[in-house]
Amino acid sequence: MRTMRGWFRDTTGGLPRTFWYLWTGTLVNRLGSFVLIFLAIYLTQERGFDELAAGLVLSLWGVGGAVGTTLGGMLADRWGRRPTLLTSHLGAASMMLALGFARELWAVAIGALLLGLFAEAARPAFGAMMIDVVPERDRLRAFSLNYWAINLGFASAAILAGLAAEASYLLLFVIDAVTTLTTAVIIFVKVRETRVPAVAVALAAGAARPRGALRTILTDRVYLGFVALNLLGALVFLQHISMLPIAMGDDGLSPSTYGTVIALNGVLIVAGQLFVPRLIRGRSRSHVLALASVVMGVGFGLTAFADIAWFYALTVLVWTVGEMLNSPSNSTLIAELSPADLRGRYQGVFSLSWQLAGATAPLLGGLVRQQAGNGALWLGCAAIGVVMAVAHLVSGPARERRAVALRPPAAPAEPVTVVRPPAPQAAEAAATVPTEPVGSATDGYAPEPDRDRRAAPTR
C-alpha cells in the first residue's frame, strides 16, 4: 500500500495547477470525441453518400487540419496561447453543430474543412502552454499523464459513441460540441496566459532572436530532421486505421473483431502508460526512440504473417509498446528543441507532420498493397522502423546539443561575503571609541537592513 501511494505521489505530485486544468480539459474533450470515429460510417450509411464523397470529406478535414496547425502555431506565438485555445474551441464547437445539421454535400464538405481547421488549431497552442507551465524536470511525466488522459478519453469515447449512434447520429455532434465548449469554459475560467513576450525571451537569452520566424524554422536542420523522422513513423503507425481493417477483412474477420482488436491499443496504454516514465527516466532519449522504432516496426511487420484474431491482437500489443515508449520521449524532445518565443510555431510544424501522414498514409499503403501485396506492405513497415532506429542513433547527439544550447541560462549565484573576526588589537581599539549620539547630523544616512535579493518567480 505504501509502495502504491509512493508511486502515485512520484507520478502526479508537484505538477503546476495549470497543468491539471489543461489535463482535465483534455480528458473532457476526448471523452466527447465522437464525430471523427464515426464520420465515415455516418456519411455512407446515414447520409447515403458514396465512398468517393466520404473520402473527399475526410480529406478536406485533413486539409483544414494542416492549415489549422500552421495558423494555430503562428497565433499562439503572436496573439497568445489562451486566446488561440478559446477561439479554436469555440469555432470547433460551432462547426461541429453546423456539420451535424448540414445536408448537401457542399455544405458537409465546407463544414468538415472548417471543423478540421478549428480543431487542429488548438494543438500547437496547447502544446506550447504545457511547455510554458511545466518545468523541464517534470515534463516527461506531465506529457505521459496527458497522453494517458487522451487514450482514456478515446477508449471511452469509442464505446459511448456506439451507444449514442444507436439513438441518433445527431447526438454524436451535439455531445462532441458540448464537451468542446466545456473545455473552453475550463480554459476561460481557470487558465491564464502563459506566453512570454519575445522581447523578454531575447533579453533573458542575452541575444535577439532573428526576425523571420519561418526562416528560423526552415533553417533549423536539427529540428526538421526530427520532424521528418516523426513523419516516417506516422506513415507506419497510421496503417492501423487504413490498411489493418482491410487486411483483417480479407482474412474473413468481421468489423467488430477489428474493433475489439484495436481496442487493445487503448486498454494497454491506459493500464501501463503511467509506469513508462519511471522505466525510461535517466536513459538516453535517442536510445529510447530507437528502441521504440524497432518495436513498432516489428509489431507492424508481424502483421504480414497474421491470419487469425489472436495473432492480429498480438501484433497490436507489440506496436503499442513501441508507441508507449515513443510518445513521452518525443514530447519532451519537442519541448527542448523549441525556442521559447517560437514554441507555438514549432509545435505547429510538428503537428503538420501528423496531418501530412494522415492524408498520405492511406494512399501509400493502398498503393503498396495493390502493387506489391499485403506482405510487402507490412514488411516494408518493419524496414522503415529499422531505418528510423539508425537515424535516431545517428542524429541523437546533435539534438541533445541543440537542446542544451536552448536551455535558459541559470541564474547567477549571489556572491558570499566572508566575515572575518577582527584582530585582537583592532577589537580592543574599537571598544575604547565612544559612540556618537543617534540622529547626529554627521550620520548622512542610515543603511537599510539586508533584503532578500532573490527575484520573485514570474508567472
N, C-alpha and C positions, 0 to 999 in steps of 0.2 A: 504493500500500500504506500509506504514511504517512497519507494523507488518510483512508482507511478506518479505520485504527487511531485516528486523532484523533476521527473521528465516533463510533466506538464508545465511546471514553472520555468524550466530551461527553454521550452519551446515557445511559450506565449508571453512570458514575463518581460517587463521592461520596455515594451514597444510603445511608441507615442500614441496618445489618444486619437489623434487624427488618423493614424493608420487603421485603427479599429472602426472608425466611421466609414472609411473607404472600403474596408473589408466587408462590413455589413451591407454597404451599397452593392458591392459585387455579388454577394450571396443572394440578396433580394432580386437583383436584376436577372441573375442566372436562373433562379427558381421560376421565373416567368418567361424564359427564352423559348417560347413555343413555336413561333412563326417559322424560323429558318428550318427547324427539324421537319416540319410537315408541309412546307411550302410547295414542294414538287407534287406531293400527293394531293394537296388542296387544288392546285391548278389543273391537274389532269382528271381527277375523279369528281371533285365538287363543281369546278367551273367548266369542265369539258374541253379544255384546251388540249391540243395535241402535244406530243413530246418536244417538237421543234419549238413551239411557242413557249413551253415551260422552260426549255433550255435557254431561250432568249431572255426570259425574265430573270432567271438565276444569273446569267452572265451580266445583265445590267446591274444587278445587285453588286456583283464583284467590281464592275467598273466604278460604280458610285463609291464603293469601299476604298478603292485605290485613290480616288480623288479626295475622299474624306480624310484618310490618314495623312496625306500630304498637307491638305489645308488645315487639319486639326493640329498638326505639329507646328506649323507656322503661327497659328493663332495662340497656341499655348505659350510660345515664347514672346510674342509681341503684345498680345492682349491680356494674357493671364490664364493660368490653369483653371481657376474656378469659373470665370465666365464662359470659357470654352466648354467645360463639362456641362454647365447648366444649359447652354444653348443647344448642344448636341443632344442631350437627353430630352429636352422639351421638343425639339424638332423630330427626334425619333419616335416619341410617343404620338405626336400628331400624324406623322406619316404612317405609323402602324394602324391607326384607326382609318385613315384615308385608304390604305391598301385593302383593309377588310371590307370597306363599302364600295370599292371600285368594281365596275362590271365590264366595261370594254377593255380589250387587250391593250390599247394605247394607254389607258388610264392606269391599268395594273403595271405596265412597263415603267411608266414615269414614277409611280409610287414606289416600286422596287428600287429604282435608281436613286431617288431621294432618300429612301429609308437606309440604303447602304451607305450613302454619304454621311448622314447624320449619326448613324450608329457607330461607324468606324472612326469618325472624327473624335470621339471621346477617348479612344485608346491611347494616342500619344500624350494627351493631357493627363490622363490617369496615371500612366507610367511615369511621367515626369514628376507628378505630385508625390508619388510613392518614393521616388529617389530623393525628393526635396526633404521629406519629413523623417525618413528612416536613416539613422546613422549607418555608415559603411559597415561597421562590425555586425549589425543586426540585419542586413539586407538579405542574406541567404535564407534565414528562417522566415523573414517577412514575406518574401516572394513565394516561398514554399507554402506558407499559410494561405496566401491569396490564391495560389494555384489549386490548393485543396478546396477552397470555397468555390472556385469556378467549376471544378469537377463534381462536387457535391450538388451544386445547383443544377448542373447539366444532367446528371443522372436522375435527379428528382423530376426535372422538367420533362424528360422523355416519358416517364410514367404518367405524370399529371396531364401532359399534352394528349396522350391517348385517351384518357378519360374525358377530357374536355371536348375532344373532337367528336366523340360519340354523341354528346349533347348538341353541340353546334360548333361549326368551324369559326363562326364569327366570335365565339367566346375565346378562341385562341388569341385573336388580335386584341380583344378588349383586355384580357388578363395581362398580356405582354405590355400593353400601353400603361396599365395601372402600375405594374412593378417598375417600369421605367420612370414614371412620374414619382413614385415613392423614392427611388434612388436620387432623383433631382431634389426632392424635399430634404433628404438627409444631407446632401451637399450644401444646400442653401442655408440650412439652419445650423449645422454643426461644423462645417469645414471653412476655414479661412484661406485667403490667397497665400500661396507659398512661393511664388516666383520671386527671385531676387533680380532686381534691375541689372541690365547688362553692364552699366557703368560701375556699379558696386562690385560686380564679379571681377571686372577688369582691374579695378583698383586693388582688390584683395589678392589677385594673382600677381600684381606688380607690373602688368603689361596690358596693353589694349588689345582686344580681340579684333581680327580682321573684319572689315565692314561687311563683306559679302558672305552671308550665311551659306548660300547654295555653293559658292566656290569653296568654302571651308570644308563642307561635307564631301564634295566631289573630288577634292584633293587629299582626302583622308583615306589613303590606301589601306591602312590597317583596319579601319572600321568597315570599309566597303568589302574588303576580303572576308571579314566575319559575316557580313550580311549575305554575301554570295554563298558561303557555306550553309547558312541557315536556309537560303532558297533551295539548295540541293536537298537538304534534309526534309524540307516541307514538301517537295515534289514526291519524295518517297512516302512520307507519313500520310499524306492526303489520299494515297491509293486505297486506304481502308474505307473511304467514303465512296469512291467511284468504282474501282475495279474489283474490290473484295466481294461486294454483294453479287456482282456478275459471275465471278468465279465460283462462288458457293451455289448460285443458281444453276450453273452448268453441271454441277455435281448432284443435282436433284434436291438440294436443300431449300426449304421454304424461307420466305422473308422473315417470318417470326423467328426461325432458327438464327438467321443473321442478326436480328435484333438482340437475341439472348447472348450470342457470342460476343458482339461488340459491346454489350453492357458490361462485360467483364473488365473492359478497359477502365471505365469509371469506378467500378467497385474496387479494383486493385489500387487505384490512385487514392481513393478516399480512405482505404484501410491502411495504406503504407506510406503515403507521401509525407506525413508528419515525422516519420522516422528517418527520412533520407538526409536532411541537413546534418544530423549527428554522424551519419556514416561517411559523408564526404567532407566534413569540416576539417580544415587544415591540409587538405590534399590539393595537389596541383589541378587547377581548373582545366588546363589543356589535356591532362591525362584523363580526367573525368569525362570531358566532352568526347575524347577519342574512344573511350570505353563505351559511352552511350551510343556513339555512331555504329560501332561494331555490333553491339547487342541489338540495336534497332534493325540493322541490316540483316542479321541472322534471323530475327523474327519474321521479317517480310520474306526473306529468302526461303524459309521453310514452307511458306505457302505454296511453293511450286510442287511440293510433294503431298499436300493435304488433299483429302478427298472425302473425309467424314467430319462430323461436327466436332468431336472431341479434339481432333488434330488441328482444325481451324482455331478452336479455343486455345490450344497450346501456343500456336503462333501469336495470337493476340496477347497472351500473358507475357511472352518473351519480349515483343517490341514495346509493350507497356513499361517494362522495367527500364528499357533504354530511354523512353520518354521521361520517366520519373527522374532519371539521372541527369538528363539533358536540361530540363526546364529551369531548376533553380540556378545552375551554373550559368546558363545563358542569360538569365535576368540580371544577375549580379555583374556579369561582364559588360552587358549593355550599359548598365548604370555607370560603371567606372570608365568606359570609353567615350561617354558623352560629356562634352564641356558643359559647365553649369548653365551658361547663358544660351545654350542651344539644345537643351535636353529634349524639348518638345519636338523639334525637327529631327533630331537623331532618332527618337522613338518612332516618328512618322516614317522615316526611311526603313527602319527595321520592320515595322508593320506592313509596309508596302511589299516586302519580300513575301509575306504570307498571302497578300492579296494576289500577287502575280502567280504564286504557286496554286492558289485556289482556282484561278482562271485557266491555267495551262496543264495542271496535273491530270485532269480527266482526258484532255485531248491527247497528251503524250502517252498516257497509259493505254488508252484505247488504240492508238496508232501502233504502239509496240506489240500489243496483244494481237491485233489483227494481222500484222505483217510477219511477226516472228513467233507468235504463240504465247500461251499462258505461262509456260515455264520460263521463257526468256524474260518476261516482264519481271517476275519475282526474283530470279537470279540476278537480273540487272540491278534491282533494288539492293541486293546484298553487296554487289560490286561497288555501288555508289557509297554504301556505308563504309567499306574499307578505304575507299579514296578519301572520304571525309575524315576518317580517323587519322590517316597520314597527314592530311592538310592541317588538322588541328595541332598535331605534334610539331609540325614544322613552323607554323605561324604563331604558336603559343607564346614563345619568348618575346616576340615583337609586341604582341598585345599586352603582355604584362608590363613591359617597359613603358608603353603608352599610358597604361592605367596609373602607374606610379607618377609619371610626368604630369598627369592631370589632377592629381590629388592636391587639395588646397594646402598651402604651406602651414606648418604647425606654428602655433602662437609662440613667440619668443619667450624664453624663460626669464623671469624677473631676476635682476642681479641680487645676490645675497650679500648684505653688509655684515662683515665680521666685526663684532665689538670686542676690542681688546681691553683688559683691565689696565688702569693707569699704573704707572711705575710708582713705587712707594714714595719717592721724593715728590712727584707731582701730586699725589694724593694728599700728602701732608701739607704742601703749599696751598692747595685749593681749600683745605679745611680752615686755614687761617685768614682767608679773604672774606671780608664782611659782605653780606648780601645786600643788593640795592633794594630800595622800597618798591613795592608793587605799584605799577602805574606811573613810574618815573617818566619824565619827558624824554629821557635818553633811550627809552626802550626801542623806539622805531616801530616795530610790530611784533605781536606775539605769534610764534609759529603755531600752525594748526596741528592738531593731533594727526598721527598717521592714519591714512584712509586705505580702505581696500581698493586697490587699483585694478582689480580684475574686471574686465568688461562684462557687462550683463549679457546673457545669451540673447541672440537676435531671433525673432520669430520668422 
